[in-house]
Amino acid sequence: MPNRAGGYELRDDKTFKGTIAPKDISLIAGEANNAPHCIFEGFMDFPFPSHDERKRNCSCLVLNSVSNLPRAIAYLHEKGIDSVQAFLR
């Protein structure tokens, strides 16, 4: 999955987790313009079927690491977004 800084988040189906630097948040645009933003901790959390309807309507932000939380907050502040739906495990 590409991230905002031009890097990639890499995972296999078992144990490998890696990044092609630089590390950053990933953004996925939703279909609805005024829908809330949904935040996921990692992109492996993003594709769960129970979230499919929310993902289509929401613009989604994937942290890719909890250490990226300050970047996510800065992005949300920069865009004037003051309300989100968080799906953190």
N, C-alpha and C positions, 0 to 999 in steps of 0.2 A: 504494500500500500504506500503510495507517495505521501510525503509530508509537505508542509508549507514552505520549508527551506530548501527543497530540492533533493532531500534524502529519501530513503525508503525504509519501511519497517518490514522485517522478514520473519516468517514463522513457518515451521513445518507442521505436520499433523500430530506430532508426538512431543518432542522436547526442545527443539531448536528455537531460540529467540535471538534475533540480531537486528542490527541497523546498518545501513549504508549511510554514513555521515553526510550531512549534519542531522542531528536529532531535533525534532520539532513536533508540533501538533499537526494533525491532519484534519482537513475540512471537507465535508460532503454537503453539497447544496441540496436542499429539499425542494419539493414541487410548489409549496405554498409560500408566498412572499412574506406574509405576516405571522407565520407559524412560530412557535417557540423553538429555541435551540435545545438540542439534546446533547448531553455530554456522556461519553463512554470512556472508561479507563484505558482500554486497549482495543485494537481493531479486532481481536478475536472475540471480544464481547459484543461487537457491533452486529454481526450477522445472525444473531439468534432469531428464530422465526417469530417469537412472541413480540418482537420489536418491529416487525416488518411494516405495520400500518403507521407507527410513529415515525419510522425512518423516511417513509415517502412524504409525510407532511412536514417533518422537522428539517431544519438545517442542522447537521450533526458535526460535533467537534470531538475528535478522538485524542485523548491526552498522549497516548503512546508510552507514557511513563508518568507516575505521580509527581516526578520531579519537574514535569512540564506544567504543573498547575499555575505557577506565576505567569508563564507565557499565555496560557488560556485566559487567565483573568485580565491580562493586558489587552489581548485581542478583543474580549467581550467589552471591556471598557472603551477601547478605541472605536468599536462599532456602535456604541451606545446601547448595548444589550444589557438589560438589568434583571432579566428573569430567564431561568433555564430549567430544564428537566434533567436531573442527573440519574444515570443508570450505572452506579458503581458497585462492584462486588467486593 
